[in-house]
């Protein structure tokens, strides 16, 4: 592809690695969380739900700032990771993963939660009477019926992680090959008045985001109609 | 407390908002027990509790000696261990599975060597040709049939049918009623059938539990319970009795059959019945007229039964009253005006002639 330097490519590869890692981890952790939020029966659901959606309204820099303090050498999280022999997370790829996961959490949990809620109680009642235990019901009823939600969650989580800037700036810094992701790279180009390069990267990102969302919209409605 | 070793005993106490449920229901180990009552009576709430779908409802549920729920000891057998076949009002087929995927969902989970003959049930309910279909390509009646067979294939110990006909149009309804009647004849599993339509109940049920506003008004065998005449006030237009008998004669010219029952004989319009058939028929209280004199020539009434007045009850409308009659051991209910009651000077012990219009039940 024209217009991209080796450093641009490194930023691109790192971004993809970050987004894939974050999406996979978020789907694994977000599914039980969304399930609990959708179907749990405790009073804790609402405060937890508010906490999960907090990154939607919080400026990313605020989230990044607190994470920096928490995960830094003086923070509780930082002392824990140091004690575990992991060192401190800020300004590392792992730190970026943790921060991005928090930042993209609502984008994964919300579609999943909505999808689980949309199933309603009836299919689970039916499955129970047909002899399916709780875990069985989750895998044989909830997962197949909620799969459009999983698609949305994956696309949104991935795209949102690709596009983040503020959190990366605060907790990742701008270390080539470690934390220098696409959005940082574009910022660098603009700072250095390299508008052509900034243009190239921005266009790729724009096209990618559009393609991802388009794919999501193309895949969704057909399935929903089949539900009838 | 000693348990009845078979059948289902259900005691439930439940209060939510202004709806209170307090019932003590006994379901015999064989046959169809109808839960009958107007909407809001608590029928579905009972069914969900029996199925274990509503653990918030307090009470005690014992099936064939197994304690499924006992709130006093906090015992609760989860729904998936109760082996209940539950058919909902609107067929709840899994949209992500084909018809055969739906049918085998419960069957696969029942494990063991099932004594259930899959092919036979598919055949009997006419769902064989639907197996490869998607569930959204089925008609309402087909969906309900698939739902019923799906429940049967899971080898249930108890079958719960929650108004399975109410979402269907008239022709699909009468078709499925035929299937259910056939099921009734062939199935050994006790069944609870929820309905607010007396014709379904009178046709299918062996036992009747009449519910209103969260409590049981009356329960027992179908005939005896109907004859007691204790229906919710809102349903008193459905008062009547069910009579069972045998076809002893037919008149092909007039298309009539003669039914012999304990208290006498009745002529009914003939459908597919033949001499020798067992037949159940329903006599609505509105279709019984009374006179104190022997029927004179010139009456159009085909069936006139000699009866003795046993008692009177209030009807829903103040102008009406319900007269309970004894026809040689068979109870009959008649709905007449209070004015006629006064004019005829009817009292317990009065001798009357009941003119009866009977309709056979079934196809």
Interface residues (C-beta under 8 A of the other chain):
Chain A: X122 X123 X125 X126 X127 X128 X129 X130 X131 X132 X133 X136 X137 X140 X141 X144 X145 X226 X227 X228
Chain B: X48 X51 X52 X53 X78 X79 X80 X82 X83 X84 X85 X86 X88 X92 X94 X95 X96 X105 X106 X109 X110 X134 X136 X150 X151 X154
